[in-house]
Structures are given as structure tokens and as C-alpha cells.
């Protein structure tokens, strides 16, 4: 694994075909390159504003208590850097349909995700895939949320 310069990230992301796997977890401060065709890019953290809103609704709707808006705002701000996100991306050799690209890239991307998890000590959980063809076709797949592991 080696550090990937910002200019290298932009150039790499313009190549097609490629498959991107988006994962929560795996806090990284800089892009890394596993091999010539496989890299990881840290993205902006998800934060936990959604979770804070869920807790506030629960407190109001279920527990019947008033919730302080200033407290909600402060907690959201405090957690804005939590839940890091990384994008693993693999440059493919042959153009295929987006579905075939996803299938071809899955094992390499999942292995890279496990390596990031071991390296950072975080649980890295895939939540979406983006497969891009040379014909500028793309497919978003959320199969990691619903598919049973073999």
C-alpha cells in the first residue's frame, strides 16, 4: 500500500470502466493505492445527525418528553466527523455491463475493505456500489445491504 497523490486520484477516477464500493468505517486521512488498479479514497464523514434526529423523535413520540433543540444541535455538531466513509475503486481491464463489472470486482473490493478494516481497527461495512462503463453507463447497487453472503 502506498499514498496516492491528489493529482493521481483525479486522473485515476477518470479512467473507465471502474467499480466503486462505498463503505462506512475505516477512518483514513489520505488516499491509498493497493496496486495500480485498486485504490481507496476517504470521503466526508456521514456524521450522526440522522441518529440524533431518531433519538429526539423517540424521546418525544415514545417517551413523551420534551427535547431541547439546542442540545440536539450541539450533539449533531459534536458528531459531525463520526461515521467515516471510504470509496474503494477498482479499474477494470474489460468493459462489460454494469452488472458484470460489479460481479467481476466484488472479491477484490471486499478484500480491500477487509484490509482497510484491519489497518484502521474499524469495522468497514459496504453500503453501495457504483459501476461505470466506458459508454458512460452506470448502475448503483445496494446489494450489500440485502444480499446473503455465500
C-alpha positions as CSV (number, residue, x, y, z in Angstrom):
1,X,0.0,0.0,0.0
2,X,1.3,3.5,-0.8
3,X,0.0,7.0,-0.5
4,X,-1.8,8.3,-3.6
5,X,-1.3,12.0,-4.5
6,X,-4.4,14.1,-5.1
7,X,-3.5,14.6,-8.8
8,X,-3.3,10.8,-9.1
9,X,-6.7,10.4,-7.6
10,X,-8.3,12.7,-10.2
11,X,-6.6,11.0,-13.1
12,X,-7.5,7.6,-11.8
13,X,-11.1,8.4,-11.3
14,X,-11.5,9.5,-14.9
15,X,-10.5,6.0,-16.2
16,X,-13.2,3.6,-17.3
17,X,-14.5,1.0,-16.8
18,X,-14.4,1.0,-13.0
19,X,-16.3,-0.1,-9.9
20,X,-16.6,1.9,-6.7
21,X,-17.6,0.3,-3.4
22,X,-18.7,2.8,-0.7
23,X,-18.1,1.8,2.9
24,X,-18.8,3.2,6.3
25,X,-16.0,2.9,8.7
26,X,-12.3,2.9,8.0
27,X,-11.1,6.4,9.0
28,X,-8.3,7.4,6.6
29,X,-6.6,10.8,6.2
30,X,-5.3,10.3,2.7
31,X,-6.0,8.3,-0.4
32,X,-4.1,5.0,-0.7
33,X,-3.2,2.8,-3.6
34,X,-3.2,-1.0,-3.1
35,X,-2.0,-1.8,-6.6
36,X,-2.1,0.0,-10.0
37,X,-5.8,-0.6,-10.5
38,X,-7.1,-0.7,-6.9
39,X,-7.2,2.4,-4.6
40,X,-9.2,3.8,-1.6
41,X,-10.3,7.4,-1.2
42,X,-11.5,8.8,2.2
43,X,-14.7,10.8,1.8
44,X,-16.6,13.2,4.1
45,X,-17.9,11.5,7.2
46,X,-21.6,10.8,7.5
47,X,-21.9,12.3,11.0
48,X,-24.8,11.2,13.1
49,X,-27.4,13.9,12.6
50,X,-29.8,11.2,11.4
51,X,-29.3,9.2,14.5
52,X,-29.7,12.3,16.7
53,X,-33.0,13.0,15.0
54,X,-34.1,9.5,15.6
55,X,-33.3,9.7,19.3
56,X,-35.2,13.0,19.5
57,X,-38.3,11.6,17.8
58,X,-38.1,8.6,20.1
59,X,-37.9,10.8,23.2
60,X,-40.8,12.9,22.0
61,X,-43.1,10.2,20.5
62,X,-42.4,7.2,22.7
63,X,-41.1,8.6,26.0
64,X,-43.3,11.7,25.9
65,X,-40.6,14.1,27.0
66,X,-39.6,17.5,25.6
67,X,-36.3,17.7,23.8
68,X,-34.1,20.7,23.9
69,X,-33.3,21.9,20.3
70,X,-30.0,23.4,21.4
71,X,-29.0,20.0,22.8
72,X,-29.9,18.3,19.6
73,X,-27.9,20.9,17.6
74,X,-24.9,20.5,19.9
75,X,-24.9,16.7,19.7
76,X,-25.2,16.8,15.9
77,X,-22.3,19.2,15.7
78,X,-20.2,17.2,18.1
79,X,-20.7,14.1,15.9
80,X,-20.2,15.6,12.5
81,X,-16.9,13.8,12.0
82,X,-18.2,10.4,13.1
83,X,-19.1,7.5,10.8
84,X,-16.2,7.9,8.3
85,X,-16.8,6.9,4.7
86,X,-14.3,5.5,2.2
87,X,-14.7,4.7,-1.5
88,X,-12.7,1.7,-2.8
89,X,-12.3,1.8,-6.5
90,X,-11.1,-0.8,-9.0
91,X,-10.2,0.0,-12.6
92,X,-11.3,-2.9,-14.8
93,X,-9.5,-4.2,-17.9
94,X,-12.5,-5.1,-20.0
95,X,-15.7,-3.2,-20.4
96,X,-18.8,-5.1,-19.6
97,X,-22.4,-4.3,-18.5
98,X,-22.5,-2.6,-15.1
99,X,-23.9,-5.8,-13.5
100,X,-21.0,-7.8,-14.9
101,X,-18.5,-5.2,-13.7
102,X,-19.9,-5.4,-10.2
103,X,-19.6,-9.2,-10.2
104,X,-16.1,-9.1,-11.5
105,X,-14.9,-6.5,-9.0
106,X,-16.7,-7.8,-5.9
107,X,-14.0,-10.1,-4.4
108,X,-11.1,-7.6,-4.9
109,X,-13.1,-4.7,-3.4
110,X,-14.3,-6.8,-0.4
111,X,-10.8,-8.0,0.2
112,X,-9.5,-4.4,0.1
113,X,-12.3,-3.4,2.5
114,X,-11.2,-6.1,5.0
115,X,-7.6,-4.8,4.7
116,X,-8.7,-1.2,5.5
117,X,-10.7,-2.6,8.5
118,X,-7.7,-4.4,9.8
119,X,-5.4,-1.5,9.2
120,X,-7.6,1.1,10.9
121,X,-9.2,-1.1,13.5
122,X,-12.6,-0.1,12.4
123,X,-15.5,-2.2,11.1
124,X,-15.8,-1.4,7.4
125,X,-19.3,-2.0,6.1
126,X,-20.1,-1.7,2.4
127,X,-23.3,0.1,1.7
128,X,-23.3,0.9,-2.0
129,X,-21.7,0.1,-5.3
130,X,-21.2,2.3,-8.4
131,X,-20.2,0.5,-11.7
132,X,-19.2,2.8,-14.5
133,X,-18.7,1.6,-18.1
134,X,-16.8,3.2,-20.9
135,X,-20.1,4.1,-22.6
136,X,-20.8,6.4,-19.6
137,X,-23.4,4.0,-18.2
138,X,-23.6,3.4,-14.5
139,X,-25.6,1.4,-12.1
140,X,-26.0,1.9,-8.3
141,X,-26.3,-1.3,-6.4
142,X,-27.2,-1.6,-2.8
143,X,-26.8,-5.4,-2.8
144,X,-24.6,-5.5,0.2
145,X,-27.5,-4.4,2.4
146,X,-29.8,-7.2,1.2
147,X,-27.8,-10.0,-0.3
148,X,-27.0,-13.0,1.8
149,X,-23.3,-13.8,1.9
150,X,-22.3,-17.1,0.3
